[in-house]
């Protein structure tokens, strides 16, 4: 009887420990994983567009960063800086409180021309994307439904994030056109073309 009691006590302690570990693991996962499928989708989109923009920026020669198709429109460097600032602008609109206020971010006369150094611009792009992803990951389903005002319009935080992605992709497309106008093939396209050549040579 005494041995049975000891075995039961040992089993109880073991199961309690397993339960405690499982609870800790689930709590850790809950903290690290976004609570919304929509938020997960946004983070995935940000990862993808970040990879394309940063790799394209890296492929453009430094001596082309002042190039613009005509007077009165942004140059190559200015577009990349505008992409970085745009992430903060939309984050502010969503109530995420970026490191910069809108008064600074909307001053294009100083913001867009602050540097033409491709290394510094790459750093700013990486910093902006990484900060935005970390901020978005903290949003809950309830946060997404909150109403905010942006450019005089009432919209949900969800809508702000959709518009953020649209804006970023729009200027990715602009950057692709700029790069190709200067003889630069987007790195992901160059990779696909190289793989096609290799496959064709094997036939």
VOTIVEX-805429 format. One record per residue: residue number from 1; y, x negated, z negated of N, C-alpha, C, CB in turn. Coordinates in steps of 0.2 Angstrom, whole numbers. Each point is the difference from the previous one (the first is absolute). Glycine has a CB too. Example, Ala and Ser with C-alpha at 12.3 -4.5 7.8 and 13.67 -1.06 7.14 Angstrom:
2
     i     nc2     nc1     nc3    cac2    cac1    cac3     cc2     cc1     cc3    cbc2    cbc1    cbc3
     1     -28     -66     -39       6       4       0       6      -4       0      -6       9      -6
     2      11      -7      10       6      -4      -1       5       4      -3      -3      -6      10
This chain:
203
     i     nc2     nc1     nc3    cac2    cac1    cac3     cc2     cc1     cc3    cbc2    cbc1    cbc3
     1      -6      -4       0       6       4       0       6      -4       0      -6       9      -6
     2       6     -15       2       6      -4       0       1      -4       6      -2      -1     -12
     3      -3      -1      16       0      -3       6       3       5       5     -10      -8      -3
     4       8      14       3       2       5       5       8       1      -1     -11       6       0
     5      13      -6      -6       7       1      -2       4      -6       2      -3       7     -10
     6       0     -13      10       4      -6       2       0       0       8      -4      -6     -10
     7      -1       8      13       0       1       7       5       5       3     -12      -4       0
     8      12       9      -4       5       5       2       7      -2       0      -8       9      -4
     9      10     -13      -2       6      -2      -1       2      -5       5      -1       2     -13
    10      -4      -7      15       2      -5       5       1       3       6      -8      -8      -6
    11       4      13       8       1       4       7       7       3       0     -12       2       1
    12      14       1      -7       7       4      -1       5      -5       2      -5       8      -8
    13       5     -14       4       5      -5       1       0      -3       7      -1      -3     -12
    14      -4       2      15      -1      -2       7       4       5       5     -11      -6      -3
    15       9      12       2       3       6       5       7       0      -2     -11       6       0
    16      13      -6      -6       8       0      -1       3      -6       3      -2       6     -11
    17      -1     -12      11       4      -5       3       0       1       8      -4      -8     -10
    18      -1      10      13       0       1       7       5       6       2     -12      -3       0
    19      12       8      -4       5       5       1       7      -3      -1      -8       9      -4
    20      10     -13      -1       6      -3       0       2      -4       5      -2       0     -12
    21      -3      -4      15       2      -5       6       1       4       6      -7      -8      -5
    22       3      14       6       1       4       6       7       3      -1     -12       3       1
    23      14      -1      -7       7       3       0       5      -4       1      -4       7      -9
    24       3     -14       7       5      -5       1       1      -1       8      -2      -5     -11
    25      -4       4      14       0      -1       7       3       6       4     -10      -7      -1
    26       9      13      -1       3       6       4       8       0      -1     -11       6      -2
    27      13      -8      -4       7       0      -2       3      -6       4      -2       4     -11
    28      -1     -10      12       3      -5       4       0       2       7      -5      -8      -8
    29       0      11      11       0       3       7       6       5       1     -13      -2       1
    30      14       6      -6       5       5       0       7      -3       1      -8       8      -6
    31       9     -13       2       6      -3       0       2      -4       6      -1      -1     -12
    32      -5      -2      16       1      -4       6       0       4       6      -5      -9      -6
    33       2      15       6      -1       4       6       5       5       0     -12      -2       0
    34      15       4       6       5       5       0      -3       7      -1       7      -7       8
    35      -4      11     -11      -3       7      -2       0       4       6       4      -1     -12
    36      -1       0      17       1       5       6      -3      -4       6      10       6      -5
    37     -14      -2       9      -2      -2       6       5      -2       5     -10       7      -2
    38      16      -3       1       6      -1       5       3      -7      -2       2      12       1
    39      -2     -13      -7       3      -7      -2      -4      -6       2       5       6     -10
    40     -12      -5      10      -5      -5       3       2      -1       7      -9       3      -8
    41      10       3      12       1      -1       7       7      -3       1      -7      10       2
    42      12      -9      -6       6      -3       1      -1      -8      -1       7      11      -3
    43     -10     -13      -2      -1      -7      -2      -4      -3       6       0       2     -12
    44      -5       1      15      -4      -3       6       5      -1       6     -10       6      -5
    45      14      -1       6       5       0       6       5      -6      -2      -1      12       2
    46       3     -13      -8       5      -5      -1      -4      -7       1       6       7      -9
    47     -12      -7       7      -4      -7       1       0      -2       7      -7       3     -10
    48       5       2      14      -1      -1       7       7      -2       3     -10       8       1
    49      15      -4      -2       7      -1       4       3      -7      -3       1      13       2
    50      -2     -14      -8       2      -7      -3      -3      -5       4       1       5     -12
    51      -8      -5      13      -4      -5       3       3      -2       7     -10       3      -7
    52      11       3      11       3      -1       6       7      -3       1      -7      10       3
    53      11      -7      -8       7      -2       0       1      -8      -2       4      12      -2
    54      -8     -13      -3       1      -7      -2      -3      -5       5      -1       4     -12
    55      -5      -2      15      -3      -5       5       5       0       6     -12       3      -5
    56      15       2       7       4       0       6       6      -4      -2      -4      11       4
    57       7     -10     -10       6      -4      -1      -2      -8       0       5      10      -7
    58     -11     -11       4      -2      -7       0      -1      -3       7      -5       2     -11
    59       3       2      16      -1      -2       7       6      -1       4     -10       6      -1
    60      16      -4      -1       6       0       4       3      -7      -2       2      12       0
    61       0     -16       5       3      -7      -1       7       1      -4      -6      -5      10
    62       7       0     -14       7       1      -4       6       0       5      -6      -7      -9
    63       6       4      14       6       0       5       1       6       3      -2     -12       2
    64      -3      17      -3       1       7       3       3       5      -5      -9      -3       8
    65      10       1     -14       1       5      -5       7       3       1      -7      -6      -8
    66      12       3      11       6       2       2       0       5       6       5     -10      -5
    67     -10      10       8       0       4       7       0       7      -1      -7      -9       5
    68      11      12      -1       1       8       0       0       2       7       6       0     -11
    69      -8       6      13       0       2       7       7       1       3     -11       5      -2
    70      15      -3      -2       7       1       2       5       0      -6      -4       7      10
    71      10      -7      -9       5       0      -6       0       7      -3       7      -9       6
    72      -6       9     -12       0       6      -4      -6       3      -3       9       2       8
    73     -15      -6      -7      -6       2      -2      -3      -6      -5      -2       8      10
    74      -3      -6     -14      -2      -5      -5      -4      -6       4      -1       9      -9
    75       2     -15       6      -4      -6       3      -7       0      -3      11      -6       2
    76     -15       2       0      -7      -1      -3       0      -1      -7      -4      -5      11
    77       8       1     -14       1      -1      -7       2       6      -4       2     -13       2
    78       3      16       1       3       6      -3      -5       6       0      11      -4       4
    79     -15       4       1      -5       6      -1      -5      -1      -5       1       1      12
    80      -3      -8     -13      -5      -1      -6       3       1      -6      -6      -8       7
    81      13       6      -8       3       1      -6       1       7      -2       6     -11       2
    82      -5      15       4       1       7      -1      -6       4      -2       9      -1       9
    83     -15      -2      -7      -7       3      -2       0      -1      -7      -5      -3      11
    84       6      -3     -14      -1      -2      -7       5       5      -4      -3     -12       3
    85       9      12      -1       5       5      -4      -2       7       1       9      -8       2
    86     -12      10       3      -2       7       1      -5       2      -5       3      -1      12
    87      -8      -3     -14      -5       1      -5       4       2      -6      -9      -8       6
    88      14       4      -8       3       1      -7       4       6       1       1     -12      -2
    89       2      14       7       4       6       1      -4       6      -1       8      -6       8
    90     -14       6      -5      -4       6      -1      -3       0      -7      -3       0      13
    91       2      -6     -16      -3       0      -6       5       3      -5      -7     -10       2
    92      14       9      -1       5       2      -4       0       8       0       7     -11       1
    93      -8      13       6       1       7       1      -6       4      -3       5      -2      11
    94     -11      -1     -12      -6       3      -3       1      -1      -8      -7      -3      10
    95      12       0     -13       1      -1      -7      -4      -6      -3       2      12       0
    96      -4     -16       5      -3      -6      -3       4      -6      -2      -9       3       8
    97      15      -3      -7       5      -4      -3      -1      -8       2       1       8     -10
    98       0      -9      16      -1      -7       3       5      -5      -3      -4       5      11
    99       3     -11     -10       4      -6      -3       7       0       2     -10      -6      -1
   100      12      10       7       6       1       3       3       7       0      -3     -10       7
   101       9      11      -9       3       7       1       2       1       7       4       0     -12
   102      -3       7      14       1       2       6       7      -3       3      -7      10      -2
   103      12     -11      -3       6      -3       3      -1      -6       3       6       6      -9
   104     -10     -10       6      -1      -7       3      -4       1       6       0      -6     -11
   105      -6      10      11      -4       0       6       3       3       6      -9       1      -8
   106      14       4       7       3       3       6       5      -4       3      -3      11      -5
   107       5     -17       2       5      -4       2      -2      -5       6       6       1     -11
   108      -7       2      17      -4      -3       5       4      -7       3      -5      11       3
   109      12     -10      -4       4      -6       2      -2      -7      -4      10       9       3
   110     -12      -8      -9      -2      -6      -4      -8       0       0      11       0      -7
   111     -14       5       6      -7       0      -1      -4      -3       6       1      10      -8
   112       0      -7      14      -3      -2       6       1      -7       2       1      12       4
   113       5     -15      -6       1      -6       3       0      -6      -6       7       5       9
   114     -11      -3     -14       0      -5      -6      -4      -6       2       1      10      -8
   115      -5     -10      12      -4      -6       2      -3       1       7      -2      -3     -12
   116       1      -3      16      -4       0       6      -6      -4      -1      10       2       7
   117     -11      -5     -13      -6      -5      -1      -6       4      -1       7      -8      -6
   118     -12       7      11      -6       4       0      -5      -1      -6       1      -1      12
   119       0      -5     -15      -4      -1      -6       2       5      -6      -2     -12       3
   120       9      12      -4       3       5      -5      -1       7       2       9      -9      -2
   121      -9      11       8      -1       7       2      -7       2      -1       9      -1       9
   122     -14      -4      -8      -7       1      -1      -1       2      -8      -3      -7      10
   123       7       3     -14      -1       1      -7       3       6      -2       1     -12      -2
   124       5      14       5       3       7      -2      -5       6       2      12      -6       2
   125     -15       5       4      -4       5       2      -6       1      -4       3      -2      12
   126      -7      -4     -14      -5       1      -4       2       2      -7      -5      -9       6
   127      10       7      -9       3       3      -6       1       7       0       5     -11      -3
   128      -2      14       8       2       7       1      -6       4       0      10      -3       6
   129     -15       1      -1      -6       4       0      -4       0      -6      -1      -3      12
   130       0      -3     -15      -4       0      -6       3       4      -6      -4     -12       3
   131      11      11      -4       3       5      -5      -1       7       1       9      -9      -1
   132      -8      11       8      -1       7       2      -7       3      -2       9      -2       9
   133     -14      -2      -7      -7       2      -1      -1       1      -7      -4      -7      10
   134       6       2     -14      -1       0      -8       3       7      -3       0     -13       0
   135       6      14       3       4       6      -3      -3       7       3      10      -7       0
   136     -12       7       6      -3       6       2      -7       1      -3       6      -2      11
   137     -10      -3     -13      -6       1      -3       0       3      -7      -3     -10       6
   138       9      10      -9       1       3      -6       1       8       0       4     -11      -4
   139      -3      13      10       2       8       1      -6       4      -1       9      -3       8
   140      -8       9     -12      -5       5      -1       1       5       5      -1      -3     -12
   141      -4       8      12       0       6       5       7       4      -2     -13       0       1
   142      14       0      -7       6       4      -3       6      -3       3      -6       4     -10
   143       7     -11      10       5      -3       2       2       1       8      -2      -9      -9
   144      -4      10      13       1       1       7       3       6       1     -10      -6       2
   145      10      11      -6       3       7       1       7       1      -2     -12       4      -1
   146      14      -9      -3       7       0      -2       5       0       6      -3      -6     -11
   147       8      10      10       6       1       5       5      -5      -1      -2      12       1
   148       4     -16       4       6      -5       0       4       2       6      -7      -9      -6
   149      13       6       5       5       0       5       1      -6       4       6       9      -6
   150      -7      -9      13       1      -6       4       4       2       6     -11      -5      -5
   151      16       1       7       4       1       5       2       8       1      -5     -10       6
   152       7      13     -12       2       6       0      -5       6       0      10      -5       5
   153     -16       3      -5      -6       4       1      -4       0      -6       0      -1      12
   154      -3       7     -14      -4       1      -5      -7      -1       3       7       8      -7
   155     -11     -12       4      -7      -1       2      -4      -3      -6       4      -3      12
   156     -11       4     -11      -5      -3      -5       0      -7       0      -6      11       0
   157       4     -14      -5      -2      -7       0      -5      -2       5       3      -1     -12
   158      -8       5      13      -5       0       5       3      -1       7      -8       7      -7
   159      13      -3       8       4       0       7       4      -7       0       0      13       0
   160       2     -15      -5       4      -7       0      -5      -5       2       8       4      -9
   161     -14      -4       6      -5      -6       2      -2       1       7      -4       0     -12
   162       3       6      15      -1       1       7       5      -3       4      -7      10      -3
   163      13      -9       1       6      -2       4       1      -8       0       6      11      -2
   164      -8     -13      -4       0      -8      -1      -5      -3       5       3       2     -12
   165      -9       1      12      -5      -3       5       3       1       7      -9       3      -8
   166      12       3      10       3       1       7       5      -5       1      -3      12      -1
   167       7     -14      -3       6      -4       1      -3      -7       1       8       7      -7
   168     -13      -9       3      -3      -7       0      -3      -1       7      -1       0     -13
   169      -3       5      15      -4      -1       6       5       0       6     -10       6      -5
   170      16      -2       4       5       0       6       2      -7       1       4      12      -3
   171      -2     -15      -2       3      -7       1      -5      -5       1       9       3      -8
   172     -16      -2       6      -5      -4       3       0       0       7      -7       2     -10
   173       7       4      13       0       1       7       6      -3       4      -6      11      -2
   174      12     -11      -2       6      -3       3      -1      -8       0       7       9      -4
   175     -10     -11      -1      -2      -7      -1      -5      -3       5       3       1     -12
   176      -8       3      14      -4      -1       5       3      -1       7      -9       6      -7
   177      14      -1       8       3       0       6       5      -7       1       0      13       0
   178       3     -14      -6       4      -6       0      -4      -7       1       8       6      -8
   179     -14      -6       5      -4      -6       0      -3      -1       8      -3       2     -12
   180       1       4      15      -2      -1       7       5      -2       4      -9       9      -2
   181      15      -6       1       6      -2       4       1      -8       0       5      12      -2
   182      -7     -15      -3       0      -7      -1      -6      -4       1       9       2      -8
   183     -14       1      12      -6      -3       1      -5      -1      -5       6      -5       8
   184      -5       9     -14      -5       0      -6      -5       6       1       9      -7      -7
   185     -15       5       7      -5       6       0      -2       1      -8      -4      -3      12
   186       4       9     -14      -2       1      -7      -6      -3      -2       6      11       1
   187      -7     -14      -6      -6      -4      -2      -6       4       0       7      -7      -7
   188      -7      14       5      -6       4       0      -2       1       7       3       5     -11
   189       2      -4      16      -2       1       7      -3      -6       3       9       8       1
   190      -6     -14      -3      -2      -6       3      -7      -2      -2      12      -4      -1
   191     -14       6      -6      -7      -1      -2      -5       5       4       5      -3     -11
   192      -3       9      12      -4       4       4      -1      -2       7       4       9      -7
   193       1     -12      10       0      -2       7      -5      -6       0      12       4       3
   194     -11      -9      -8      -5      -6       0      -7       2      -1      10      -6      -5
   195     -11      11       1      -7       3      -1      -3       3       6       3       2     -12
   196       1       1      16      -2       3       6      -1      -5       5       7      10      -2
   197      -4     -16       2      -1      -5       5      -7      -4      -2      13      -1       2
   198     -14       1      -8      -6      -4      -2      -6       5       1       6      -6      -9
   199      -5      12       8      -6       5       2      -1       0       8       3       7     -10
   200       2      -7      14       0       0       7      -4      -7       2      11       7       1
   201      -9     -12      -4      -3      -7       2      -8       0      -1      11      -5      -2
   202     -13       9      -3      -7       0      -2      -4       4       5       3      -1     -12
   203       0       5      16      -4       5       5      -2      -4       6       6      10      -4
